[in-house]
């Protein structure tokens, strides 16, 4: 399972790099992975400081953290 979380985290990173800030619901549809895997992978990326999550109504906005 850890391997799958890492793979999905990589897909999320690439998706956000290409699309910029997106809604969590759009991200889950855009990478076409189970929502649970997307959430676990986002948690990993957030813990490592790679993404920013901001609540937007009933959804969340997700973006890559820019260095610099």
C-alpha positions in Angstrom: 0.0 0.0 0.0 2.9 2.4 0.8 4.1 1.9 -2.8 0.7 2.8 -4.2 0.5 5.9 -2.1 3.9 7.0 -3.4 2.9 6.4 -7.0 -0.4 8.3 -6.6 1.5 11.1 -4.8 3.8 11.4 -7.9 0.8 11.6 -10.2 -0.8 14.3 -8.0 2.5 16.3 -8.1 2.6 16.1 -11.9 -1.1 16.9 -12.3 -0.7 20.0 -10.1 2.5 21.0 -11.9 0.5 21.0 -15.2 -2.8 22.4 -14.0 -1.9 24.7 -11.1 -4.3 25.1 -8.2 -7.4 22.8 -8.5 -10.3 21.7 -6.4 -9.8 18.5 -4.6 -12.8 17.0 -6.4 -11.3 17.9 -9.8 -8.0 16.4 -8.8 -9.5 13.1 -7.8 -11.3 12.9 -11.1 -8.3 14.2 -13.1 -5.9 11.5 -12.0 -8.6 8.8 -12.0 -7.6 7.0 -8.8 -9.7 6.0 -5.8 -10.5 8.9 -3.6 -9.1 7.1 -0.5 -5.7 6.8 -2.3 -5.8 10.4 -3.4 -6.5 11.5 0.2 -3.7 9.4 1.7 -1.3 10.6 -0.9 -2.3 14.2 -0.4 -1.7 13.7 3.3 1.8 12.5 2.6 2.5 15.4 0.3 1.1 17.9 2.8 3.2 16.4 5.6 6.3 16.7 3.5 5.4 20.3 2.7 4.9 19.8 -1.0 1.3 21.0 -1.3 -0.9 23.7 0.2 -4.5 22.8 1.1 -7.1 25.5 1.6 -10.7 25.0 2.5 -13.1 26.5 -0.1 -16.7 26.1 1.0 -17.5 22.4 1.0 -14.3 21.5 -1.0 -10.6 22.2 -0.8 -8.2 23.9 -3.1 -4.9 22.1 -3.7 -1.7 23.6 -5.1 2.0 22.9 -5.1 4.1 24.9 -2.6 6.4 27.1 -4.5 10.0 27.2 -3.2 11.7 30.6 -3.1 
